[in-house]
Amino acid sequence: MKLTRREFAAGLAAGVTAPYLIGSARAQGATIKIGMCAPITGPAAEAGKYATGGAKLAVDAINKAGGVLGKQIELIVEDDQTTNPGIVLAFSKLAAQPDIVGFLGSIRSTQVHAMAPDVMKLGKPVMFGGTDPNLTKLGNPWLFRFRPNDSFSGRVIADYGVKTLGKKKWAVLHSTDAFGTAGGKALTEALGKLDTTIAIDQGYANQSQDFTPVVLAIKQSGADILGSYFTFENDLGIFARQLRQLGVTIPWVGSPSIVNVTALKLAGPALYGTYGVADYAEESSEASKAFGKAYRDAYKVAPDNQSSWPYDAVMVLAQAIKNAGSTDPQKIREAIIAIKKYPGAEGEYNFDDKGDGLHGYNIVKNEKGNIVFDKHIDFND
């Protein structure tokens, strides 16, 4: 099932013209089952629609092209409730079904950490989108990341803010969960290697309703640029509005949540003129363009990284099953690790032995609500 970029785009276009084949595939009684934990309820429910949409789009494209090993793909989704206990429960329900051959986990690092012990016990491949660098350093051979980790995002944010925007006095803002802590650390370490000053390193609790004290602390620090790691888009939306209301207009370079569709809806003009590191940027490659068109054709909205990584995860998992010629977990794992130069929606996948597939980020700018691609920065070390 090795696809050229032309075939990739054609498969996308063909996949979205047919209705979802999930139901009919089940009726055929000969399917390859993939489980997915997704936030159907809870604070990330809006983002969950994008995630399941991306995964279903991939399933449709694969099934329209004939399936894998002569069988159709069937996607089984369980609600992770946007919580750590919720994803542990959702994964346990999926893991109890022995005919599920692979899984999609969460985009949130804290949830992936919560489910990681059960992933290890089960011994089947789990694709995830959390960007905490430590997740692929746990010694867990069954975790595969479908976004660049934050050791890359921190370096890209620092590089762009200092070398392109010319700013050297930084405010670093991050959630206090696993994702935010790791991201904030990655950014401060990257800034430490450049000629910069960290005016303030500020943590915040997820699901905060008032960021006024945080904004005032940033304003009083004298920082001339802000770098951020927000876990939840609703937090980012509240912060962005309060930041502008209190008159803070310094340049802002954020982690990927700053360009997620949900954040853009919540914050509106408060995010105009900001920059972000984005694993998915539609204009960054032909594969990214093809995915963007297919997603809009199917759902009538623009995609973001909430939908692109699940799409890539399903496509790469199917590719690995095809290459392995088997649904044996160990053979699938080996086939994923062997994948190189795969043209995904998020970028070119080259898996290392720890399970990281991507090694750089795109820089984008919010121009009055439109996310505009600037450049891609890759690190191979």
Secondary structure by P-SEA (a helix, b strand, c coil): ccccaaaaaaaaaaaaacccaaaaaaaacccbbbbbbccccccaaaaaaaaaaaaaaaaaaaaaacccccbbbbbbbbbccccaaaaaaaaaaaaaccccccccccccaaaaaaaaaaaaaabbbbbbccccccccccccccbbbccccaaaaaaaaaaaacccccccbbbbbbbccaaaaaaaaaaaaaaaacccccccccccccccccaaaaaaaaaaccccbbbbccccaaaaaaaaaaaaaaccccbbbbccccccaaaaaacccccccccccccccccccaaaaaaaaaaaaacccccccccaaaaaaaaaaaaaaaaaccccaaaaaaaaaacccccccccbbbbccccccccbbbbbbbcccbbbbcbbbbbcc
